[in-house]
Amino acid sequence: MAVETRDVVDAVATLIEDAYEKDPEQSLISNLSGVSQGDWTTLPSGAERSISEILEHVGWAKWMYDDYAFGDGSLRGDEPPLIPEGGASSRPPEELLAWLDQGHRRWLLPFKPSRTMLNWVVSGSPTGVTACRPASSSAS
């Protein structure tokens, strides 16, 4: 069984986009539409993080994943832009959403079909890859 890696990458990118903003009922962004200004920083009963602190964490991960997987690995997790300036636990909502979106776009860019990537053919089964080679028009 040969699976075109591009197809797998495209499928994963679609799922990531759905989870982030495309699914109108279940995406992260759609679930934030009804959040009031006061709810952003309010700690719900029994919770350890506010909505804004959770979004800071999600954004932090997107920025770090992009930098370490596709960048030079120079970002520090305890310094801006990964944490808010001045030691705040979170950015204001509009700034936080813009920063989160920028991190999401940066992290997802390498997975987009528009970016030049090698197309690889992976052979194997669902339990293990047995071969990985560059795809070519003469390969089967």
C-alpha positions in Angstrom: 0.0 0.0 0.0 1.5 3.3 -1.0 0.2 6.6 0.5 1.1 9.9 -1.0 2.5 12.0 1.8 1.0 15.1 0.2 -2.5 13.6 0.6 -1.8 12.8 4.3 -0.4 16.3 4.9 -3.4 17.9 3.2 -5.8 15.9 5.3 -4.0 16.9 8.5 -4.0 20.5 7.4 -7.7 20.4 6.8 -8.4 18.9 10.2 -6.2 21.6 11.8 -8.1 24.4 10.0 -11.4 22.9 11.0 -10.4 22.6 14.6 -9.0 26.2 14.6 -11.7 28.2 12.8 -13.5 26.4 9.9 -16.0 24.3 11.8 -18.8 26.7 12.8 -19.9 24.7 15.7 -16.8 23.1 17.2 -13.8 25.2 16.2 -11.7 27.1 18.8 -12.5 30.5 17.2 -16.3 29.9 16.9 -16.4 28.9 20.5 -15.0 32.2 21.5 -17.7 34.3 19.7 -19.9 34.5 22.7 -17.3 35.2 25.4 -17.8 38.5 27.1 -15.0 40.9 27.9 -15.2 39.9 31.6 -15.1 36.2 31.0 -11.7 36.4 29.2 -9.8 36.7 32.5 -12.3 35.2 35.0 -11.2 32.0 36.5 -14.1 29.5 36.4 -14.9 27.7 39.6 -12.5 24.7 40.0 -10.4 25.8 37.1 -6.7 26.6 37.1 -6.6 28.8 34.0 -8.8 31.5 32.5 -9.9 31.5 28.8 -7.2 34.0 28.0 -4.5 32.0 29.8 -5.6 28.9 27.8 -5.4 30.8 24.6 -1.9 32.1 25.6 -0.9 28.5 26.0 -2.4 27.4 22.6 -0.7 30.3 20.9 2.6 29.7 22.7 2.6 26.1 21.4 1.8 27.2 17.8 4.7 29.7 17.8 7.1 27.2 19.4 6.2 24.3 17.1 6.7 26.5 14.1 10.1 27.8 15.3 11.5 24.5 16.3 10.1 22.4 13.4 10.5 24.9 10.5 12.6 27.8 11.9 15.9 28.2 13.6 14.7 27.1 17.1 15.7 30.5 18.6 12.5 31.4 20.3 12.6 31.3 24.1 9.4 30.1 25.8 9.8 32.6 28.6 10.4 35.7 26.6 8.2 37.9 24.3 6.7 37.3 21.7 5.8 34.0 23.4 4.7 35.6 26.7 3.1 39.0 27.1 5.3 42.1 27.7 5.7 43.2 31.2 4.9 39.9 32.9 1.1 40.0 32.4 -0.6 36.6 32.4 -2.4 37.4 29.2 -2.7 40.0 26.4 -5.9 42.1 25.9 -8.5 40.0 23.9 -8.0 41.7 20.5 -4.2 41.5 20.7 -4.4 37.9 22.0 -6.6 36.8 19.1 -4.4 38.5 16.5 -1.2 37.0 18.1 -2.9 33.5 18.3 -4.0 33.8 14.6 -0.5 34.9 13.5 1.0 31.9 15.3 -1.5 29.6 13.8 -0.8 30.9 10.3 2.9 30.6 10.7 2.7 27.1 12.1 0.3 25.9 9.4 2.1 27.5 6.4 4.5 24.6 5.8 1.5 22.2 5.5 -0.3 24.2 2.9 -0.2 22.9 -0.7 1.0 26.3 -2.0 4.3 26.0 -0.2 7.0 24.1 -2.2 7.6 20.8 -0.5 8.9 17.5 -1.7 6.3 14.9 -2.5 7.1 11.7 -0.8 5.7 8.2 -1.2 5.4 6.2 2.0 5.0 2.5 1.8 3.8 0.3 4.6 0.9 -0.6 6.7 -1.1 1.3 9.3 1.3 -0.3 11.9 4.6 0.7 10.3 6.3 2.4 7.5 8.5 0.1 5.4 9.9 2.6 2.9 9.9 6.3 2.2 11.1 7.7 -1.1 10.7 10.8 -3.2 7.8 10.5 -5.6 8.5 10.7 -9.4 6.4 10.3 -12.5 8.1 7.0 -13.2 7.7 5.6 -9.6 4.7 3.4 -9.0 
